[in-house]
Amino acid sequence: MASPLHGTGIDAVAITDHNGGGYIDPLKTAYAALATASDSPDWFRPLTLFPGAEITVSGDFHLLAIFDPSEGSEKVTRALAKA
């Protein structure tokens, strides 16, 4: 099966959720397992995953916060708590 990213030249993806970030560590773990598997799918390509969150700030206005790829769920959750 061809990946929707195959042949697109995409090297990075922002992974965000609405007002949450608890999914980031499980997603990074699953990606790392796929990246290091000896039987990775043919369509697999290395990507930089930028964790983030969509934050509701006022009315229907949303702010997209993007973090360094080395950050995980804890950093996003702390930032959301301060927001």
Secondary structure as a PSIPRED ss2 file (coil, helix, strand):
# PSIPRED VFORMAT (PSIPRED V4.0)

   1 M C   1.000  0.000  0.000
   2 A C   1.000  0.000  0.000
   3 S C   1.000  0.000  0.000
   4 P C   1.000  0.000  0.000
   5 L C   1.000  0.000  0.000
   6 H C   1.000  0.000  0.000
   7 G C   1.000  0.000  0.000
   8 T C   1.000  0.000  0.000
   9 G C   1.000  0.000  0.000
  10 I C   1.000  0.000  0.000
  11 D C   1.000  0.000  0.000
  12 A E   0.000  0.000  1.000
  13 V E   0.000  0.000  1.000
  14 A E   0.000  0.000  1.000
  15 I E   0.000  0.000  1.000
  16 T C   1.000  0.000  0.000
  17 D E   0.000  0.000  1.000
  18 H E   0.000  0.000  1.000
  19 N C   1.000  0.000  0.000
  20 G E   0.000  0.000  1.000
  21 G C   1.000  0.000  0.000
  22 G C   1.000  0.000  0.000
  23 Y C   1.000  0.000  0.000
  24 I H   0.000  1.000  0.000
  25 D H   0.000  1.000  0.000
  26 P H   0.000  1.000  0.000
  27 L H   0.000  1.000  0.000
  28 K H   0.000  1.000  0.000
  29 T H   0.000  1.000  0.000
  30 A H   0.000  1.000  0.000
  31 Y H   0.000  1.000  0.000
  32 A H   0.000  1.000  0.000
  33 A H   0.000  1.000  0.000
  34 L H   0.000  1.000  0.000
  35 A H   0.000  1.000  0.000
  36 T H   0.000  1.000  0.000
  37 A C   1.000  0.000  0.000
  38 S C   1.000  0.000  0.000
  39 D C   1.000  0.000  0.000
  40 S C   1.000  0.000  0.000
  41 P C   1.000  0.000  0.000
  42 D C   1.000  0.000  0.000
  43 W C   1.000  0.000  0.000
  44 F C   1.000  0.000  0.000
  45 R C   1.000  0.000  0.000
  46 P C   1.000  0.000  0.000
  47 L C   1.000  0.000  0.000
  48 T E   0.000  0.000  1.000
  49 L E   0.000  0.000  1.000
  50 F E   0.000  0.000  1.000
  51 P E   0.000  0.000  1.000
  52 G E   0.000  0.000  1.000
  53 A E   0.000  0.000  1.000
  54 E E   0.000  0.000  1.000
  55 I E   0.000  0.000  1.000
  56 T E   0.000  0.000  1.000
  57 V E   0.000  0.000  1.000
  58 S E   0.000  0.000  1.000
  59 G C   1.000  0.000  0.000
  60 D C   1.000  0.000  0.000
  61 F E   0.000  0.000  1.000
  62 H E   0.000  0.000  1.000
  63 L E   0.000  0.000  1.000
  64 L E   0.000  0.000  1.000
  65 A E   0.000  0.000  1.000
  66 I E   0.000  0.000  1.000
  67 F C   1.000  0.000  0.000
  68 D C   1.000  0.000  0.000
  69 P C   1.000  0.000  0.000
  70 S C   1.000  0.000  0.000
  71 E C   1.000  0.000  0.000
  72 G C   1.000  0.000  0.000
  73 S H   0.000  1.000  0.000
  74 E H   0.000  1.000  0.000
  75 K H   0.000  1.000  0.000
  76 V H   0.000  1.000  0.000
  77 T H   0.000  1.000  0.000
  78 R H   0.000  1.000  0.000
  79 A H   0.000  1.000  0.000
  80 L H   0.000  1.000  0.000
  81 A H   0.000  1.000  0.000
  82 K H   0.000  1.000  0.000
  83 A C   1.000  0.000  0.000
